[in-house]
Amino acid sequence: MNDEPLDMPRMSAVGPRHATRLLSGLRAAALDGRAPRFTHRKVIDESWHRVLRHGVDPDRGTHSGLLGLDEVEHRRRSTPLATVLPTLREGLMAAADEAWHIMVITDAEGRLLWRDGNMTVQKKADQLGFCVGASWAEEVAGTNAIGTSLVSRGPLQVHSAEHFVRAFHALSCAAAPVRDPRDGRLLGVANVTGPAAAIHPATLALVTAVARVAEGEIRERHREAVDRLRSVAAPVLARVGGRALAVDRNGWTAGVTGMLPPDRVSLPKSLRAGQVWIPSLGMCSAEPLPDGWLLRVDGEGPGGEGRGTQPGRVVLDLRRAGQPSLSVTGAAGSWSQELTPRHAELLYVLARHREGRTASQLAADLFGDPARTVTVRAELSRVRRTLGGLLDHRPYRFADGMRVELLTPADASDLLPHSTAPALLAARSAPG
């Protein structure tokens, strides 16, 4: 057996046809339990193990059905990717048309929202279920550039029989995640797909570059929107007595009065005018502004101290690899927030250690280096600005009296699979 992985440069060197034969032999050996002559790349090997646990059909995949047109349109309108679709299309289509490829944009669940490109290839893609509204998450379509990049959180090219499902062996796909630069949230994936015989290593570099350009455009659009809100909010804040701030619909601060300006506050998903509990501020009165909100801060501090509104239950939901979230329920109502990968790791460790962890212990948990306390304290400072009274320090922990519920995948191997933190690696490999 040759332990050297069959990576993209090596496949390019031997040529598409020979690479396809080598990959087909490797796949057959893996499914039969035999020792293969070559090894998969690590990211492909890890994906195959996950897919086998999911029970995906190796010949046809697992069909989850198409989204209806109304749901597709709703998702298109709701995602920031819609604002940069022209940039994505222009960047990806130049290569797609010339090389008999198609471009695809998905959401964070791997659902295809937009598709364009060579019509012949699109017709073939329809036969494979690679059409608008379809899911190409790993648990549905097996190892593929879209679904696997959503799990690994990095750009990825998947060629021919690297796809777990035999029906997709005629394809070569390159995908890159697109993140919201405002908070690191995963928005979806940019993808270029075409015939396996047309494989080119530079395709992945192109797709990655286009995804980064789109992220930069989202950042610039956000800056312009906050500037517009700031100009509208300035005269309003000048007339407000006490503490108040103007934020955009995502909680980014455009102006304040009577208090230090936070970079961002976490807002309920369905914010309405009236009384609302904000974790980092306490009880507030919310009033609508153009493309934002005016939040008048009531007398009590963060967490709602003074009115018995300290939330009583926290749910950390890590069941879906790409969508970790935190939900809070208490006398002041409920609130939820999607988490960045790093914050999900931090809160997982704190949920496992209710007695608390020192900065040194957390540095070892997350980085395998107890000396990296500066990095840990910086991350925790960001988390505490968002969560307010939910977290205490010395040691770092969830607030006393808080009921914390941790929801994890049925299979421990699927717990934050992108994470390389020692605490998560240990949890995923723990028996039973």
ABEGO torsion letter per residue (X at the ends): XBABBBBAAAAAAAEAAAAAAAAAAAAAAAAAGBBBABBBBAAAAAAAAAAAAAGBBAAAEBBAEBBBAAAAAAAAAABAAAAAAAAAAAAAAAAAAAAGBBBBBBBAAGBBABBBEBAAAAAAAAAAGBBBGBBABAAAAEBBAAAAAAAAGBBBBBBEAABABAAAAABBBBBBBBBBAAAGBBAEBBBBBBBAAABBAAAAAAAAAAAAAAAAAAAAAAAAAAAAAAAAAAAAAAABBEBBBBBBAAGBBABBBGBBBBABBBBBABBBBEBBBBAAAEBBBBBBBBGBBBBBBBABBBGGBGAGABBABBBBBAABAABBBBBBBBAAEBBBBBBBAAAAAAAAAAAABAAEBBAAAAAAAAAGBAAAAAAAAAAAAAAAAAAEAABBBOBBBBBBGBBBBBBBBABAAABGAABABAAAAAAAABBX
